[in-house]
Amino acid sequence: MTTAAPSPKAARSTEGSALVILLGTLIGFGPLSIDMYLPAFPAIGQSLHASAGEVERTLSTFFAGLALGQLLSGPVSDRYGRTKPLYVGLALYMVGSIGCALAPSAGVLAAWRFVQALGGSVGMVSSRAIVRDLHSGAAAARMMSRLVLVMGLAPIVAPLLGGWVLRTSGWRPIFWSHAVIGVIALAAVILILPETAPPRSGPSQPFRAMARLVRAPDFVGHALAVALAQAGMFAYIGGSPFVFITLHGVAPEHFGWFFGANAAGLVLVSQLNHRLLARSSPEQVLKWAVRVAALAGLALVGVAVTG
């Protein structure tokens, strides 16, 4: 595939605030869709007569949908451009959200969560691809830090908003609000987002490219670093609602304040990352980040062992 300069419209929009906010929002569809319904875990279990494990399975299926969706969205985005797959993905996200809102059981809710994640994953992949179309190297890393700042608002605001919706209207309107957010995002994509994908030259062979990637030591090392660092975070996400709300008696509308502390740390570190990348290479920053994550993990193990 050959590369080409972005269109004039794309070039003018490269650093536009509206584009940054939109891309950050699309990347944040995963955290938004997860964190907003976390305060409702106990309420969902009571309403659908489901155990804690069955409710947590709705989160597991969402993660599975995100993983599969991102695997498929990359080749589709390269083949058909950035905007057209987004139209389909956001429409699928809206359908999945409506299905979740109407789900009569935990099993049906889990199935619709999978569909919702498939749709939401398209925006997460396409946003990163657009950054890659417009920038490279340290410039791309700096723009990603700006997007993470926008995305970081989702884990802070989403559980607070979800707790408020739960207290005033119940858990089902949380998913109706997801559908509304999908409509707004689709309208913004149509009105704001330029097509940045370079013209294709020759047949696309995405799965052959994936096979080369998984054999590349650099890719495997970076992927493992990200996966292992996030594994603990996802375990915390799945268990924290029951720990805080059920075991410690935290009100669902107050859960977001505890959960948001983690998101605030994410936002602060993303800005630190933005500054560090202006002075150091991404590889150097990653090495130090992995060391800090390892030390923090050991500290948490020590706290758990000592009580």
SERO-4910 file (N, C-alpha, C, O; in steps of 0.05 Angstrom, whole numbers):
BEGIN
 pado doro    nc1    nc2    nc3   cac1   cac2   cac3    cc1    cc2    cc3    oc1    oc2    oc3
  Met    A     17    -24      0      0      0      0     18     25      0     36     27     16
  Thr    A     12     43    -18     27     68    -19     14     89     -1    -10     87      5
  Thr    A     30    108      8     19    129     25     18    154      9     33    158    -10
  Ala    A      0    171     17     -4    197      4     -9    218     25    -17    212     47
  Ala    A     -5    243     17     -9    265     36    -39    267     41    -55    262     23
  Pro    A    -47    274     66    -75    277     72    -88    298     54    -74    316     44
  Ser    A   -114    297     51   -128    316     35   -126    344     48   -120    345     72
  Pro    A   -131    366     33   -130    392     45   -149    395     69   -141    407     89
  Lys    A   -172    383     67   -191    384     90   -179    370    114   -182    380    137
  Ala    A   -166    347    109   -154    333    132   -131    349    143   -128    350    168
  Ala    A   -115    361    126    -92    376    136   -101    400    153    -89    406    173
  Arg    A   -123    413    144   -133    436    160   -144    427    187   -144    442    206
  Ser    A   -154    402    187   -167    393    212   -148    377    230   -156    368    252
  Thr    A   -123    375    222   -104    358    237   -103    364    266   -104    346    283
  Glu    A   -101    390    273    -98    397    301   -123    411    312   -122    422    334
  Gly    A   -145    411    297   -169    424    306   -180    413    332   -179    388    336
  Ser    A   -189    430    349   -199    421    375   -223    403    371   -226    383    386
  Ala    A   -241    409    352   -264    392    347   -256    364    340   -268    344    349
  Leu    A   -235    362    323   -226    335    314   -214    320    338   -219    296    341
  Val    A   -198    334    354   -186    321    377   -207    311    396   -206    289    407
  Ile    A   -227    327    402   -249    320    420   -264    296    409   -271    277    423
  Leu    A   -270    297    383   -285    275    370   -269    249    371   -280    228    379
  Leu    A   -244    250    364   -227    225    364   -224    215    393   -225    191    397
  Gly    A   -220    233    412   -218    225    439   -243    212    449   -243    193    465
  Thr    A   -266    222    441   -292    211    448   -295    183    437   -305    165    450
  Leu    A   -288    180    411   -290    153    398   -272    133    412   -280    110    416
  Ile    A   -248    141    419   -230    123    433   -242    116    461   -238     94    471
  Gly    A   -256    136    472   -267    132    499   -293    116    500   -305    113    521
  Phe    A   -303    106    477   -327     91    477   -325     66    494   -345     58    508
  Gly    A   -302     53    495   -298     30    512   -301     37    541   -318     26    555
  Pro    A   -284     55    552   -287     63    580   -315     74    587   -326     68    608
  Leu    A   -326     90    569   -353    101    574   -374     79    577   -390     80    595
  Ser    A   -373     59    559   -393     38    559   -389     19    583   -408      6    591
  Ile    A   -365     18    593   -359      1    616   -365     16    642   -381      6    659
  Asp    A   -353     39    645   -354     52    671   -381     64    679   -387     66    702
  Met    A   -397     70    659   -422     83    665   -442     63    677   -459     71    693
  Tyr    A   -439     37    671   -458     18    683   -446      3    707   -460    -14    719
  Leu    A   -421      8    714   -410     -5    737   -425     -1    763   -430    -20    778
  Pro    A   -434     24    769   -450     27    794   -476     11    795   -487      7    816
  Ala    A   -485      2    771   -510    -12    770   -507    -42    773   -527    -57    772
  Phe    A   -483    -53    777   -479    -82    779   -497    -95    800   -512   -113    793
  Pro    A   -498    -85    825   -516    -98    844   -545    -96    836   -561   -114    839
  Ala    A   -553    -72    825   -581    -68    817   -588    -86    794   -611    -97    793
  Ile    A   -570    -90    775   -576   -108    753   -580   -137    763   -598   -151    754
  Gly    A   -562   -145    782   -565   -172    793   -592   -176    806   -605   -197    803
  Gln    A   -601   -156    822   -627   -158    835   -650   -158    815   -669   -174    818
  Ser    A   -648   -140    795   -670   -138    776   -673   -163    759   -696   -171    753
  Leu    A   -651   -174    750   -651   -197    732   -648   -224    747   -645   -244    734
  His    A   -648   -223    773   -645   -247    790   -620   -262    781   -620   -287    777
  Ala    A   -598   -248    779   -572   -259    770   -552   -257    793   -553   -239    809
  Ser    A   -533   -276    793   -511   -275    812   -490   -255    804   -491   -244    782
  Ala    A   -472   -249    823   -450   -231    817   -434   -240    793   -426   -224    776
  Gly    A   -429   -267    792   -414   -277    769   -428   -273    743   -415   -267    722
  Glu    A   -455   -277    742   -470   -273    718   -469   -244    709   -468   -238    685
  Val    A   -471   -225    728   -470   -197    721   -442   -190    711   -439   -175    691
  Glu    A   -421   -201    723   -394   -195    714   -389   -207    687   -372   -197    672
  Arg    A   -404   -228    679   -401   -239    653   -410   -219    631   -400   -221    608
  Thr    A   -428   -201    638   -435   -181    618   -411   -162    612   -410   -151    590
  Leu    A   -393   -160    631   -369   -144    626   -349   -161    610   -335   -150    593
  Ser    A   -347   -187    616   -329   -204    602   -336   -206    572   -318   -205    555
  Thr    A   -362   -208    566   -370   -210    538   -365   -183    524   -359   -183    500
  Phe    A   -367   -161    539   -360   -135    527   -331   -134    519   -324   -125    498
  Phe    A   -313   -144    537   -285   -144    531   -279   -162    507   -263   -156    490
  Ala    A   -294   -185    505   -290   -203    483   -298   -189    457   -285   -192    436
  Gly    A   -320   -174    457   -329   -160    434   -309   -138    426   -304   -134    402
  Leu    A   -298   -124    445   -278   -104    439   -253   -117    426   -243   -106    407
  Ala    A   -244   -139    437   -221   -153    426   -225   -162    397   -209   -156    380
  Leu    A   -248   -176    393   -253   -185    366   -259   -162    347   -249   -162    324
  Gly    A   -273   -142    356   -279   -119    339   -255   -104    331   -253    -95    307
  Gln    A   -236   -100    349   -211    -86    341   -195   -102    322   -181    -91    305
  Leu    A   -195   -129    325   -180   -146    307   -191   -144    278   -175   -144    259
  Leu    A   -217   -142    276   -230   -140    249   -231   -112    238   -230   -108    214
  Ser    A   -233    -92    256   -237    -65    247   -213    -54    233   -215    -37    215
  Gly    A   -189    -62    241   -165    -52    228   -164    -57    199   -161    -39    183
  Pro    A   -166    -83    190   -166    -89    162   -189    -76    147   -186    -67    124
  Val    A   -213    -75    159   -236    -63    146   -231    -33    142   -238    -22    121
  Ser    A   -219    -20    162   -213      9    160   -193     14    138   -195     34    124
  Asp    A   -173     -3    136   -153      0    115   -165     -5     87   -157      8     67
  Arg    A   -185    -22     86   -196    -30     60   -217     -9     51   -218     -2     27
  Tyr    A   -234      0     68   -257     17     61   -254     46     70   -273     62     66
  Gly    A   -232     53     83   -229     81     92   -237     83    122   -245     63    134
  Arg    A   -234    107    132   -239    111    161   -268    117    168   -278    109    189
  Thr    A   -282    131    150   -308    141    157   -331    120    153   -348    118    170
  Lys    A   -330    106    131   -352     87    125   -354     65    147   -376     60    156
  Pro    A   -332     53    155   -335     33    177   -346     46    203   -359     33    218
  Leu    A   -339     72    207   -349     85    231   -380     87    230   -393     84    250
  Tyr    A   -391     93    206   -420     95    204   -433     68    212   -452     68    228
  Val    A   -422     46    202   -433     20    209   -428     13    238   -446      4    252
  Gly    A   -404     19    248   -398     13    276   -415     28    295   -425     16    315
  Leu    A   -419     53    291   -436     69    309   -465     60    308   -479     61    328
  Ala    A   -474     53    284   -502     43    282   -505     17    297   -525     12    311
  Leu    A   -484     -1    295   -485    -26    310   -484    -21    340   -497    -35    356
  Tyr    A   -468     -1    348   -467      6    376   -494     15    387   -502      8    409
  Met    A   -508     31    371   -535     40    379   -554     16    382   -569     15    401
  Val    A   -554     -2    362   -571    -25    364   -565    -42    388   -583    -51    403
  Gly    A   -539    -46    394   -531    -62    417   -540    -48    443   -548    -62    462
  Ser    A   -538    -22    444   -546     -7    468   -576    -10    473   -584    -14    496
  Ile    A   -592     -8    452   -621    -12    455   -627    -40    464   -644    -44    481
  Gly    A   -613    -60    453   -617    -88    461   -610    -91    491   -625   -106    505
  Cys    A   -589    -78    500   -582    -80    529   -604    -68    546   -611    -78    567
  Ala    A   -615    -45    537   -636    -32    553   -661    -49    555   -676    -46    575
  Leu    A   -666    -66    536   -690    -82    536   -686   -111    545   -704   -127    546
  Ala    A   -661   -118    553   -654   -145    559   -671   -156    583   -673   -143    603
  Pro    A   -682   -180    579   -699   -192    601   -683   -210    620   -694   -218    641
  Ser    A   -658   -216    613   -642   -233    630   -613   -226    628   -605   -211    610
  Ala    A   -596   -236    647   -568   -230    646   -555   -242    621   -536   -230    610
  Gly    A   -564   -265    613   -552   -278    589   -558   -261    564   -539   -257    548
  Val    A   -582   -251    561   -588   -234    538   -573   -208    540   -563   -198    519
  Leu    A   -571   -197    564   -555   -172    567   -526   -177    559   -514   -160    546
  Ala    A   -515   -200    566   -487   -206    559   -484   -207    528   -464   -197    517
  Ala    A   -504   -219    515   -502   -222    486   -504   -194    472   -488   -189    454
  Trp    A   -521   -177    482   -523   -150    470   -499   -133    477   -492   -116    462
  Arg    A   -487   -138    500   -462   -124    507   -440   -131    487   -424   -114    480
  Phe    A   -440   -156    478   -420   -164    458   -425   -149    432   -406   -139    420
  Val    A   -450   -146    424   -456   -131    399   -449   -102    403   -437    -89    385
  Gln    A   -455    -91    426   -449    -63    432   -418    -58    430   -409    -38    419
  Ala    A   -403    -77    440   -374    -74    440   -363    -76    411   -344    -62    404
  Leu    A   -374    -94    395   -366    -96    367   -368    -69    353   -350    -60    339
  Gly    A   -391    -56    357   -395    -30    345   -377     -9    356   -365      7    341
  Gly    A   -374     -8    382   -357     13    395   -328     10    388   -313     30    388
  Ser    A   -319    -15    382   -291    -19    377   -282     -6    351   -258      1    348
  Val    A   -300     -2    332   -293     11    307   -282     39    311   -262     46    299
  Gly    A   -295     54    328   -286     81    334   -259     81    348   -242     99    343
  Met    A   -254     62    365   -229     60    379   -206     55    360   -184     66    363
  Val    A   -210     38    340   -190     31    321   -187     54    300   -164     62    294
  Ser    A   -209     64    290   -207     84    269   -194    110    279   -180    123    264
  Ser    A   -199    117    304   -187    141    315   -157    139    315   -143    158    307
  Arg    A   -146    116    324   -117    112    324   -106    112    295    -85    122    290
  Ala    A   -122    100    277   -113    100    249   -112    128    237    -94    134    221
  Ile    A   -131    145    244   -131    172    235   -106    187    245    -94    202    230
  Val    A    -99    183    270    -75    195    281    -51    186    265    -33    202    259
  Arg    A    -50    160    259    -28    149    243    -27    161    215     -6    165    204
  Asp    A    -51    166    203    -52    178    177    -40    206    177    -27    214    158
  Leu    A    -45    221    198    -38    249    199    -10    254    211      2    275    205
  His    A      0    236    228     25    241    242     41    215    242     32    194    236
  Ser    A     67    218    250     84    195    254    103    201    277    108    224    284
  Gly    A    115    179    288    135    182    308    126    197    333    104    192    343
  Ala    A    143    215    343    137    229    368    112    247    365     97    251    384
  Ala    A    108    258    340     84    275    336     59    259    340     39    269    351
  Ala    A     58    234    330     35    217    334     31    211    363      8    211    373
  Ala    A     53    206    378     51    200    406     40    224    422     24    221    440
  Arg    A     49    248    414     39    272    428      9    276    423     -6    284    441
  Met    A      0    271    398    -28    274    392    -44    253    407    -66    259    417
  Met    A    -34    229    409    -48    208    424    -50    216    454    -71    210    466
  Ser    A    -30    230    464    -32    240    492    -55    260    495    -69    260    515
  Arg    A    -59    276    474    -82    295    475   -108    280    474   -127    288    488
  Leu    A   -109    259    458   -134    244    457   -139    229    484   -162    227    492
  Val    A   -118    219    496   -121    206    522   -132    225    543   -147    217    560
  Leu    A   -124    250    541   -134    270    559   -164    272    557   -179    273    577
  Val    A   -174    273    532   -203    274    527   -216    248    536   -236    247    550
  Met    A   -204    225    528   -214    199    535   -214    195    565   -232    182    576
  Gly    A   -195    207    579   -193    204    608   -216    216    623   -220    209    646
  Leu    A   -231    233    610   -255    244    623   -277    223    626   -293    225    645
  Ala    A   -277    204    608   -298    183    609   -298    167    635   -319    165    647
  Pro    A   -275    157    644   -275    142    669   -281    159    694   -289    149    714
  Ile    A   -277    185    691   -284    203    714   -313    210    714   -327    208    735
  Val    A   -324    218    691   -352    227    689   -371    204    688   -393    205    699
  Ala    A   -364    182    673   -383    160    668   -394    147    693   -419    145    695
  Pro    A   -378    139    712   -390    126    736   -407    146    752   -427    138    765
  Leu    A   -399    171    753   -416    191    767   -443    194    753   -464    195    766
  Leu    A   -442    197    726   -466    199    711   -483    174    713   -508    176    717
  Gly    A   -470    151    712   -485    126    714   -498    123    741   -521    114    743
  Gly    A   -484    131    763   -496    130    789   -520    148    792   -539    141    805
  Trp    A   -518    172    780   -540    191    781   -565    180    766   -587    181    775
  Val    A   -559    169    741   -581    158    726   -594    134    741   -618    131    741
  Leu    A   -577    117    753   -587     95    768   -605    104    791   -626     92    796
  Arg    A   -597    124    805   -612    134    828   -639    146    820   -659    143    834
  Thr    A   -639    160    797   -663    174    789   -681    158    771   -706    162    772
  Ser    A   -670    139    755   -687    126    735   -684     96    734   -700     82    721
  Gly    A   -663     84    747   -659     56    745   -636     50    726   -624     68    714
  Trp    A   -629     24    723   -606     16    707   -611     16    677   -592     20    662
  Arg    A   -635     11    668   -640      9    639   -635     35    625   -624     35    603
  Pro    A   -643     58    636   -637     84    622   -607     89    618   -600    105    601
  Ile    A   -590     75    633   -561     78    627   -555     70    599   -540     83    585
  Phe    A   -567     48    590   -562     38    563   -577     54    542   -568     57    519
  Trp    A   -601     65    549   -614     84    531   -596    108    526   -595    119    504
  Ser    A   -583    117    547   -564    140    544   -541    133    526   -531    150    511
  His    A   -532    108    527   -511     99    509   -520    102    480   -505    111    462
  Ala    A   -545     94    475   -556     97    447   -556    126    438   -550    132    415
  Val    A   -564    144    456   -565    172    450   -537    182    444   -533    198    425
  Ile    A   -517    174    460   -489    182    455   -480    172    428   -466    186    414
  Gly    A   -489    148    420   -482    137    394   -493    154    371   -480    159    351
  Val    A   -518    164    375   -530    181    354   -514    207    352   -509    216    329
  Ile    A   -507    219    374   -492    244    374   -465    240    361   -456    257    345
  Ala    A   -451    218    368   -425    212    356   -427    208    326   -410    218    311
  Leu    A   -448    194    317   -451    190    288   -455    216    274   -444    220    252
  Ala    A   -472    234    285   -476    260    272   -450    275    271   -444    289    251
  Ala    A   -434    274    292   -408    289    293   -389    277    272   -375    292    259
  Val    A   -389    251    269   -371    239    249   -379    248    221   -361    254    205
  Ile    A   -405    249    215   -414    257    189   -407    286    184   -399    293    161
  Leu    A   -409    303    204   -405    332    200   -376    341    202   -368    360    189
  Ile    A   -360    327    218   -333    338    225   -311    321    213   -291    333    204
  Leu    A   -313    295    214   -290    278    209   -283    277    179   -300    270    162
  Pro    A   -258    284    172   -249    281    145   -240    252    139   -234    237    157
  Glu    A   -240    245    114   -229    219    106   -198    223    103   -189    238     86
  Thr    A   -183    208    119   -154    211    119   -139    188    108   -115    189    104
  Ala    A   -153    166    102   -139    142     92   -126    147     66   -139    159     48
  Pro    A   -101    139     62    -87    143     37    -99    125     15   -111    104     22
  Pro    A    -97    132    -10   -107    115    -31    -94     87    -31    -70     85    -26
  Arg    A   -109     66    -36    -99     39    -36    -85     34    -63    -93     44    -84
  Ser    A    -64     18    -61    -50     10    -85    -45    -20    -84    -28    -29    -69
  Gly    A    -60    -35   -101    -57    -64   -100    -75    -77    -80    -88    -63    -64
  Pro    A    -77   -103    -81    -94   -118    -62    -84   -116    -33    -60   -115    -28
  Ser    A   -103   -115    -15    -96   -115     13    -94   -143     24   -110   -160     18
  Gln    A    -74   -148     41    -69   -174     53    -66   -170     83    -44   -174     94
  Pro    A    -88   -163     97    -85   -155    125    -76   -178    143    -61   -174    162
  Phe    A    -86   -203    137    -80   -225    155    -51   -234    152    -39   -244    171
  Arg    A    -40   -231    128    -12   -236    125      5   -216    140     25   -223    152
  Ala    A     -4   -191    140     10   -170    155      8   -176    185     27   -172    200
  Met    A    -15   -186    194    -18   -193    223      2   -216    230     14   -216    251
  Ala    A      4   -235    212     23   -257    217     51   -247    220     66   -257    236
  Arg    A     59   -228    203     86   -216    206     89   -202    232    110   -203    245
  Leu    A     67   -188    241     69   -173    266     73   -191    290     90   -185    307
  Val    A     59   -213    291     61   -231    315     88   -245    316     95   -257    336
  Arg    A    103   -244    293    130   -256    293    151   -235    298    175   -241    300
  Ala    A    143   -209    301    162   -188    305    167   -184    335    148   -178    350
  Pro    A    191   -188    345    197   -186    374    189   -159    385    178   -157    407
  Asp    A    194   -137    371    187   -110    381    157   -108    386    148    -98    407
  Phe    A    141   -118    366    112   -116    370    102   -133    393     86   -124    409
  Val    A    112   -158    394    104   -176    416    111   -164    443     95   -166    462
  Gly    A    135   -153    445    143   -141    471    126   -118    479    117   -116    502
  His    A    120   -100    460    103    -77    467     75    -86    473     62    -76    492
  Ala    A     64   -105    458     37   -115    462     34   -128    489     15   -124    504
  Leu    A     54   -144    497     53   -157    523     55   -137    546     42   -140    566
  Ala    A     72   -116    542     74    -96    563     47    -82    568     39    -78    591
  Val    A     33    -76    546      7    -63    549    -14    -82    560    -29    -75    578
  Ala    A    -14   -107    550    -34   -127    560    -30   -133    589    -50   -134    604
  Leu    A     -6   -137    598     -1   -144    626     -8   -120    644    -18   -124    666
  Ala    A     -1    -96    635     -6    -73    651    -36    -68    655    -46    -60    676
  Gln    A    -52    -75    634    -81    -70    635    -96    -93    648   -119    -90    655
  Ala    A    -83   -117    650    -98   -140    661   -107   -134    690   -129   -140    697
  Gly    A    -89   -123    706    -96   -116    733   -118    -95    734   -135    -97    752
  Met    A   -117    -76    716   -137    -55    716   -165    -67    710   -184    -59    722
  Phe    A   -166    -85    691   -192    -97    684   -203   -115    706   -227   -116    711
  Ala    A   -185   -128    721   -194   -144    744   -206   -125    765   -226   -132    777
  Tyr    A   -193   -102    769   -204    -83    788   -231    -72    778   -249    -69    794
  Ile    A   -233    -66    753   -258    -55    742   -281    -75    747   -303    -67    755
  Gly    A   -276   -101    742   -297   -120    745   -306   -125    774   -329   -130    779
  Gly    A   -287   -123    792   -293   -130    820   -300   -106    837   -313   -109    858
  Ser    A   -292    -82    829   -295    -59    847   -324    -52    853   -329    -44    876
  Pro    A   -344    -54    835   -371    -47    843   -382    -63    867   -394    -52    885
  Phe    A   -377    -89    866   -387   -106    888   -371   -101    914   -382   -102    936
  Val    A   -345    -96    911   -329    -91    935   -337    -65    948   -342    -64    973
  Phe    A   -340    -43    933   -347    -17    944   -376    -16    953   -383     -8    975
  Ile    A   -394    -25    935   -423    -21    939   -434    -42    958   -449    -36    977
  Thr    A   -428    -68    952   -440    -90    968   -426    -94    994   -438    -97   1015
  Leu    A   -399    -95    993   -384   -102   1017   -380    -78   1036   -382    -81   1060
  His    A   -374    -55   1024   -368    -31   1041   -391    -12   1043   -389      9   1056
  Gly    A   -414    -17   1030   -438     -1   1033   -436     27   1020   -451     45   1029
  Val    A   -419     30   1000   -418     56    986   -443     59    969   -450     41    955
  Ala    A   -456     82    970   -480     87    953   -472     87    924   -451     97    917
  Pro    A   -488     75    906   -481     74    878   -475    101    866   -457    103    849
  Glu    A   -489    122    874   -484    148    863   -457    160    873   -447    179    862
  His    A   -446    148    894   -420    157    905   -397    140    895   -374    147    899
  Phe    A   -403    117    883   -383     99    873   -364    113    854   -340    108    854
  Gly    A   -375    130    837   -358    144    817   -336    160    829   -315    163    816
  Trp    A   -339    171    853   -318    187    865   -294    169    872   -271    178    869
  Phe    A   -299    145    881   -277    126    886   -264    117    860   -239    116    858
  Phe    A   -281    109    841   -270     99    816   -257    121    800   -237    116    787
  Gly    A   -267    145    802   -256    167    787   -228    175    795   -213    187    780
  Ala    A   -220    168    820   -192    174    828   -172    160    810   -151    171    804
  Asn    A   -178    136    801   -161    122    782   -159    136    756   -138    139    744
  Ala    A   -183    145    746   -184    159    721   -169    186    722   -155    193    703
  Ala    A   -170    199    745   -155    224    748   -126    219    745   -111    235    733
  Gly    A   -117    197    757    -88    190    754    -81    185    725    -59    192    716
  Leu    A   -100    172    710    -95    167    681    -91    193    666    -73    196    649
  Val    A   -108    213    672   -107    239    658    -80    253    665    -67    263    647
  Leu    A    -73    253    690    -48    266    698    -24    253    686     -6    267    676
  Val    A    -23    227    685      0    213    674      1    217    644     23    218    632
  Ser    A    -22    219    630    -22    223    602    -10    250    595      4    253    575
  Gln    A    -15    270    612     -2    296    607     27    296    613     43    309    599
  Leu    A     35    280    633     64    276    639     77    262    615     99    269    607
  Asn    A     63    243    604     73    228    581     77    247    557     97    246    543
  His    A     58    266    553     60    285    532     85    302    535     98    308    515
  Arg    A     92    310    559    115    327    564    141    310    561    161    320    549
  Leu    A    141    285    570    164    268    568    171    262    539    195    260    532
  Leu    A    151    259    523    155    252    495    168    275    479    180    271    458
  Ala    A    166    299    490    179    322    477    209    322    482    224    335    468
  Arg    A    218    306    502    246    305    509    259    277    504    283    275    501
  Ser    A    242    256    505    253    229    503    238    214    481    216    222    473
  Ser    A    249    191    472    236    175    452    214    158    465    215    154    490
  Pro    A    194    149    450    173    132    461    184    107    474    173     98    494
  Glu    A    206     96    463    217     72    475    228     77    503    224     61    521
  Gln    A    242    100    506    252    106    533    230    111    553    232    101    576
  Val    A    209    125    545    187    130    563    173    103    571    166     99    594
  Leu    A    170     85    551    157     60    557    173     43    577    161     30    594
  Lys    A    199     43    574    216     28    593    212     37    621    209     20    639
  Trp    A    212     63    626    208     73    653    179     68    663    175     62    686
  Ala    A    160     70    644    132     65    652    128     36    661    114     31    681
  Val    A    140     17    647    138    -11    655    150    -16    682    139    -31    698
  Arg    A    173     -3    687    186     -7    714    168      4    736    165     -8    757
  Val    A    156     28    732    139     39    752    114     22    756    106     18    779
  Ala    A    103     11    735     79     -6    737     86    -32    753     71    -41    769
  Ala    A    110    -43    748    118    -67    762    122    -61    792    113    -77    809
  Leu    A    134    -39    799    138    -32    827    111    -27    841    106    -35    863
  Ala    A     92    -14    826     66     -9    838     51    -35    842     37    -38    862
  Gly    A     53    -54    823     41    -80    827     52    -95    851     36   -107    866
  Leu    A     78    -94    855     90   -107    878     80    -94    904     76   -108    924
  Ala    A     78    -68    903     68    -53    927     39    -62    934     33    -66    958
  Leu    A     22    -65    914     -5    -74    919     -6   -103    930    -22   -109    947
  Val    A     12   -120    919     13   -147    930     21   -146    960      9   -161    976
  Gly    A     40   -129    966     48   -126    994     25   -117   1012     21   -127   1034
  Val    A      9    -98   1002    -14    -88   1018    -34   -110   1022    -46   -113   1043
  Ala    A    -39   -126   1000    -59   -148   1002    -50   -169   1022    -66   -180   1037
  Val    A    -24   -175   1022    -14   -196   1040    -14   -187   1069    -21   -203   1087
  Thr    A     -7   -162   1074     -6   -153   1101    -33   -144   1112    -36   -139   1136
  Gly    A    -53   -141   1094    -79   -132   1103    -81   -103   1108   -102    -93   1115
***
